[in-house]
Amino acid sequence: MPTKPPRKPLVMGDFSRADGARHPHHPTSYEISDQAEIREVRAVRRIGRRRAAAAAAKGVEFCSCGNPDADTHPTPESNRLLDPLSPEGIPARHRARWVAAAPAGLREYAAALAGGWEDPVPPRGVPSAVVFGWLGAVRAEPRDAAWLLAERGPERLLAGVATDELAWAVRETDRVGLEGAVRFFASEEFTTRHPKRRRVPDTARDLLLRHARSHRPKDLPVLERRLLRAAEDRVRRS
């Protein structure tokens, strides 16, 4: 018996609240894949359409809030469900799920970002190899309302680390961490560093290029241009 194809996620744009209130780390678009959440969204949209139809019957225009093509009309119910600032909303659920999946030493930092802090104090004592793993971890719903946090949180921590320390972390991390390392070294956070701060010892450079070549070929040209060679660091660490 043929199986049903998976249902497409619901793509949400930046029209979820009439007054435009936004969480500082809320993306301009995201996806809802969970079928129960999709049913919730469709239910509040039906409420909005019914109220819009009732208002139109009385000659009253029901606000579509700058999005005339949207199949939705804001209501108290939709604002509670879709407002990025609502603690009861779907975006908050997605952020909470991301926080719960963070490594233990990074969970408090993740919770601060998810709660709306622009730039919380970075945690101390967490190796960059762990942060690489956090950035590179496969997420069950990679385009949910927490996807921007999933990029921004680790990258902000790594942005403050010296290149030589990052190079040591590349050597120490696992394959998941290498995924995150390639993403960071190919990101604007690293590629906009001064050339003197983009010099990477050959061992770390080769690990990054090899992983990119096999798993992230789109990042390879950027890495080849921006990872400048440096003398190998021979200092052994205990």
Contacts in CASP RR format, 6 or more apart in sequence:
PFRMAT RR
TARGET T0000
AUTHOR 0000-0000-0000
METHOD contacts of the structure
MODEL  1
MPTKPPRKPLVMGDFSRADGARHPHHPTSYEISDQAEIREVRAVRRIGRR
RAAAAAAKGVEFCSCGNPDADTHPTPESNRLLDPLSPEGIPARHRARWVA
AAPAGLREYAAALAGGWEDPVPPRGVPSAVVFGWLGAVRAEPRDAAWLLA
ERGPERLLAGVATDELAWAVRETDRVGLEGAVRFFASEEFTTRHPKRRRV
PDTARDLLLRHARSHRPKDLPVLERRLLRAAEDRVRRS
7 35 0 8 1.000
7 38 0 8 1.000
9 31 0 8 1.000
9 32 0 8 1.000
9 33 0 8 1.000
9 38 0 8 1.000
9 143 0 8 1.000
10 31 0 8 1.000
10 32 0 8 1.000
10 33 0 8 1.000
10 37 0 8 1.000
10 38 0 8 1.000
10 41 0 8 1.000
11 29 0 8 1.000
11 30 0 8 1.000
11 31 0 8 1.000
12 29 0 8 1.000
12 30 0 8 1.000
12 31 0 8 1.000
12 32 0 8 1.000
12 41 0 8 1.000
12 82 0 8 1.000
12 145 0 8 1.000
13 28 0 8 1.000
13 29 0 8 1.000
13 30 0 8 1.000
14 22 0 8 1.000
14 28 0 8 1.000
14 29 0 8 1.000
15 65 0 8 1.000
15 66 0 8 1.000
15 67 0 8 1.000
15 70 0 8 1.000
15 72 0 8 1.000
16 78 0 8 1.000
16 79 0 8 1.000
16 82 0 8 1.000
16 83 0 8 1.000
16 84 0 8 1.000
16 91 0 8 1.000
17 74 0 8 1.000
17 79 0 8 1.000
17 82 0 8 1.000
17 83 0 8 1.000
17 84 0 8 1.000
17 85 0 8 1.000
18 63 0 8 1.000
18 65 0 8 1.000
18 74 0 8 1.000
18 79 0 8 1.000
21 83 0 8 1.000
21 84 0 8 1.000
21 85 0 8 1.000
22 84 0 8 1.000
22 85 0 8 1.000
23 84 0 8 1.000
23 85 0 8 1.000
23 91 0 8 1.000
23 95 0 8 1.000
23 115 0 8 1.000
23 116 0 8 1.000
24 116 0 8 1.000
24 117 0 8 1.000
24 118 0 8 1.000
25 95 0 8 1.000
25 113 0 8 1.000
25 114 0 8 1.000
25 116 0 8 1.000
25 148 0 8 1.000
25 149 0 8 1.000
25 152 0 8 1.000
26 84 0 8 1.000
26 91 0 8 1.000
26 145 0 8 1.000
26 148 0 8 1.000
27 145 0 8 1.000
27 147 0 8 1.000
27 148 0 8 1.000
30 91 0 8 1.000
30 94 0 8 1.000
30 143 0 8 1.000
30 144 0 8 1.000
30 145 0 8 1.000
30 147 0 8 1.000
31 141 0 8 1.000
31 143 0 8 1.000
31 144 0 8 1.000
32 38 0 8 1.000
32 41 0 8 1.000
32 90 0 8 1.000
32 144 0 8 1.000
33 141 0 8 1.000
33 144 0 8 1.000
34 141 0 8 1.000
37 90 0 8 1.000
37 93 0 8 1.000
40 81 0 8 1.000
40 90 0 8 1.000
41 81 0 8 1.000
41 82 0 8 1.000
41 90 0 8 1.000
44 72 0 8 1.000
44 75 0 8 1.000
44 77 0 8 1.000
44 78 0 8 1.000
44 81 0 8 1.000
44 82 0 8 1.000
45 71 0 8 1.000
45 72 0 8 1.000
45 73 0 8 1.000
45 78 0 8 1.000
47 75 0 8 1.000
47 77 0 8 1.000
47 78 0 8 1.000
48 62 0 8 1.000
48 72 0 8 1.000
48 73 0 8 1.000
48 74 0 8 1.000
48 75 0 8 1.000
48 77 0 8 1.000
48 78 0 8 1.000
49 71 0 8 1.000
49 72 0 8 1.000
49 73 0 8 1.000
51 62 0 8 1.000
51 73 0 8 1.000
51 75 0 8 1.000
52 62 0 8 1.000
52 73 0 8 1.000
55 61 0 8 1.000
55 62 0 8 1.000
56 62 0 8 1.000
62 73 0 8 1.000
63 73 0 8 1.000
63 74 0 8 1.000
64 70 0 8 1.000
64 72 0 8 1.000
64 73 0 8 1.000
65 74 0 8 1.000
72 78 0 8 1.000
79 86 0 8 1.000
80 86 0 8 1.000
80 88 0 8 1.000
80 89 0 8 1.000
81 88 0 8 1.000
81 89 0 8 1.000
81 90 0 8 1.000
82 89 0 8 1.000
82 90 0 8 1.000
82 91 0 8 1.000
83 89 0 8 1.000
83 91 0 8 1.000
84 91 0 8 1.000
84 92 0 8 1.000
84 145 0 8 1.000
86 92 0 8 1.000
90 145 0 8 1.000
91 145 0 8 1.000
91 146 0 8 1.000
94 141 0 8 1.000
94 144 0 8 1.000
94 145 0 8 1.000
94 146 0 8 1.000
95 114 0 8 1.000
95 115 0 8 1.000
95 145 0 8 1.000
95 146 0 8 1.000
95 149 0 8 1.000
96 114 0 8 1.000
97 144 0 8 1.000
97 146 0 8 1.000
98 110 0 8 1.000
98 114 0 8 1.000
98 139 0 8 1.000
98 144 0 8 1.000
98 146 0 8 1.000
98 149 0 8 1.000
98 150 0 8 1.000
99 107 0 8 1.000
99 110 0 8 1.000
99 111 0 8 1.000
99 114 0 8 1.000
100 107 0 8 1.000
101 137 0 8 1.000
101 139 0 8 1.000
102 109 0 8 1.000
102 110 0 8 1.000
102 134 0 8 1.000
103 126 0 8 1.000
103 130 0 8 1.000
103 133 0 8 1.000
103 134 0 8 1.000
105 123 0 8 1.000
105 126 0 8 1.000
105 130 0 8 1.000
106 123 0 8 1.000
106 126 0 8 1.000
106 130 0 8 1.000
106 131 0 8 1.000
106 134 0 8 1.000
106 157 0 8 1.000
108 123 0 8 1.000
109 120 0 8 1.000
109 121 0 8 1.000
109 122 0 8 1.000
109 123 0 8 1.000
109 153 0 8 1.000
109 157 0 8 1.000
110 149 0 8 1.000
110 153 0 8 1.000
112 120 0 8 1.000
113 120 0 8 1.000
113 149 0 8 1.000
113 152 0 8 1.000
113 153 0 8 1.000
114 146 0 8 1.000
114 149 0 8 1.000
119 156 0 8 1.000
122 156 0 8 1.000
122 157 0 8 1.000
122 160 0 8 1.000
123 157 0 8 1.000
126 157 0 8 1.000
127 169 0 8 1.000
127 172 0 8 1.000
128 157 0 8 1.000
128 158 0 8 1.000
128 161 0 8 1.000
128 165 0 8 1.000
128 166 0 8 1.000
128 168 0 8 1.000
128 169 0 8 1.000
129 169 0 8 1.000
129 170 0 8 1.000
129 172 0 8 1.000
129 173 0 8 1.000
129 177 0 8 1.000
131 154 0 8 1.000
131 157 0 8 1.000
131 158 0 8 1.000
131 169 0 8 1.000
132 154 0 8 1.000
132 158 0 8 1.000
132 169 0 8 1.000
132 170 0 8 1.000
132 173 0 8 1.000
132 177 0 8 1.000
132 178 0 8 1.000
132 180 0 8 1.000
132 181 0 8 1.000
132 184 0 8 1.000
133 154 0 8 1.000
133 173 0 8 1.000
133 174 0 8 1.000
133 176 0 8 1.000
133 177 0 8 1.000
133 179 0 8 1.000
133 180 0 8 1.000
134 154 0 8 1.000
135 150 0 8 1.000
135 151 0 8 1.000
135 154 0 8 1.000
135 155 0 8 1.000
135 158 0 8 1.000
135 177 0 8 1.000
135 179 0 8 1.000
135 180 0 8 1.000
135 181 0 8 1.000
135 183 0 8 1.000
135 184 0 8 1.000
136 154 0 8 1.000
136 176 0 8 1.000
136 177 0 8 1.000
136 179 0 8 1.000
136 180 0 8 1.000
136 183 0 8 1.000
137 176 0 8 1.000
138 176 0 8 1.000
139 147 0 8 1.000
139 150 0 8 1.000
142 150 0 8 1.000
151 183 0 8 1.000
154 180 0 8 1.000
154 184 0 8 1.000
155 184 0 8 1.000
155 187 0 8 1.000
155 189 0 8 1.000
156 189 0 8 1.000
158 166 0 8 1.000
158 184 0 8 1.000
158 189 0 8 1.000
158 190 0 8 1.000
159 189 0 8 1.000
159 190 0 8 1.000
161 169 0 8 1.000
162 197 0 8 1.000
163 193 0 8 1.000
163 197 0 8 1.000
163 198 0 8 1.000
163 199 0 8 1.000
163 200 0 8 1.000
164 201 0 8 1.000
164 233 0 8 1.000
166 181 0 8 1.000
166 184 0 8 1.000
166 185 0 8 1.000
166 200 0 8 1.000
166 204 0 8 1.000
167 200 0 8 1.000
167 201 0 8 1.000
167 203 0 8 1.000
167 204 0 8 1.000
167 205 0 8 1.000
167 233 0 8 1.000
168 204 0 8 1.000
168 233 0 8 1.000
168 237 0 8 1.000
169 181 0 8 1.000
170 178 0 8 1.000
170 181 0 8 1.000
170 204 0 8 1.000
170 207 0 8 1.000
170 208 0 8 1.000
171 203 0 8 1.000
171 204 0 8 1.000
171 207 0 8 1.000
173 181 0 8 1.000
175 211 0 8 1.000
178 207 0 8 1.000
178 208 0 8 1.000
178 211 0 8 1.000
179 211 0 8 1.000
179 215 0 8 1.000
179 216 0 8 1.000
181 207 0 8 1.000
181 208 0 8 1.000
181 211 0 8 1.000
182 208 0 8 1.000
182 211 0 8 1.000
182 212 0 8 1.000
182 215 0 8 1.000
182 216 0 8 1.000
182 219 0 8 1.000
182 223 0 8 1.000
183 216 0 8 1.000
183 219 0 8 1.000
184 190 0 8 1.000
185 191 0 8 1.000
185 200 0 8 1.000
185 208 0 8 1.000
185 223 0 8 1.000
185 226 0 8 1.000
185 227 0 8 1.000
186 212 0 8 1.000
186 216 0 8 1.000
186 219 0 8 1.000
186 222 0 8 1.000
186 223 0 8 1.000
186 226 0 8 1.000
190 198 0 8 1.000
190 226 0 8 1.000
191 198 0 8 1.000
191 222 0 8 1.000
191 226 0 8 1.000
195 228 0 8 1.000
198 226 0 8 1.000
198 227 0 8 1.000
198 228 0 8 1.000
199 228 0 8 1.000
199 229 0 8 1.000
199 230 0 8 1.000
200 208 0 8 1.000
200 227 0 8 1.000
200 228 0 8 1.000
200 229 0 8 1.000
200 230 0 8 1.000
201 230 0 8 1.000
201 231 0 8 1.000
201 232 0 8 1.000
201 233 0 8 1.000
202 229 0 8 1.000
202 230 0 8 1.000
202 232 0 8 1.000
203 232 0 8 1.000
205 227 0 8 1.000
205 229 0 8 1.000
208 223 0 8 1.000
208 227 0 8 1.000
209 220 0 8 1.000
209 223 0 8 1.000
209 224 0 8 1.000
209 227 0 8 1.000
212 219 0 8 1.000
212 220 0 8 1.000
212 223 0 8 1.000
213 220 0 8 1.000
END
